[in-house]
Amino acid sequence: MEPASLPNTSGNGSGAGSAPHSPAATGLILLAALAVLLATLVGNALVVVAISTSRALQAPQNLFLVSLASADILVAILVLPFSLANEVMGYWYFGGLWCSLYLALDVLLCTASIGHLCAISLDRYWAVTRAARLNLRRSPRRVKGMIGAVWAAAALVALPPLLRPRPGGRECQLSQETWYVLASSLLAVRSPRPAGGEGKVPGVGMPGWRRRSQHQSVLLCRRRLVRARERRFTVVLAVVMGAFVLCWFPFFFTYSLGALCGQGCHISKPLFNFFFWIGYCNSSVNPLIYTLFNRDFRAAFRRLLAVPLRQRT
């Protein structure tokens, strides 16, 4: 989300005539932002390809991760380049129409990320409390329906920036109306926590006849494998949520603080912009989390990254 609660250098009349940063600072900002953009594109593209090509990752619930990665890829393509240009140039160069579209896309994709975490948490809760029934009902169609609902809700939240008239100017920022600032901030920081514990899968009784023992052993083994995979997915979800809160909470806290206090709460613009870009960094960390905390993703990434090496040899 574009900084809105603090004065923006883009609002200065002389913004087009003087750079807001020294050449050295501009170079560092460009390098850091381009590194985030590249990591977001490559990492999330690997996530999409890994889930699409690895049998171990093709469980229906992983469709949530595909959609979440797609949202992060769109952030890197449609939002980050213009945020970077606005930061480096010190003013908005791209006109009023694209400003409205840019802000709407920014809100849409950020809200969609929050919605995906909520949907995944709900799916985890059902996996814990309704394990047997959920395994029967969980299907790609049902998961796709939840993903569609997430994107529809995000689109509704993104309507105010799109409908607000924006005359051509040198600044592009979200509405500073208190109700909108507080609503968007509360929505961001109130993402649910993943359900803990393990689902209670009905126990397998001791068979009365030896000819049934092998069948019961196979069923028990399968259930243990399913529960182990569910536990790994829950651990990944918990880390993803923690990273999201750590990255975005400082921005939303200062964003809402500025709306409540106005000029009474002074927050330096460099610090606010730093929090703003830390939030964008969240789009690039999820692939790293999958790699560190899930061996199925590690194996899939290793296989994908080893393909060019095998072709050369």
Buried (B, 14 or more C-beta within 10 A) or exposed (E): BBBBBBBBBBBBEEBEEEBBBEEEEBEEBBEEBEEBBEBBBEBBBBBBBBBEEBEBBEBBBBBBBBBBBBBBBBBBEBBBBBBBBBBBBBBBBBBBEBBBBBBBBBBBBBBBBBBBBBBBBBBBBBBBEBBEEBBEEBEEEBBBEBBEEBBEBBBEBBEBBBEBEBEEEBBBBBBBEEEBBBBBBEBBBEBBBBBEEBBEBEEEEEEEEEEEEEEEEEEEEEBEEBBEBBEBBBBBBBBBBEBBBBBBBBBBBBBBBBBEEEEEEEBEEEEBBEBBBBBBBBBBBBBEBBBEBBEBBBBBBEEBEEEEEEEEE
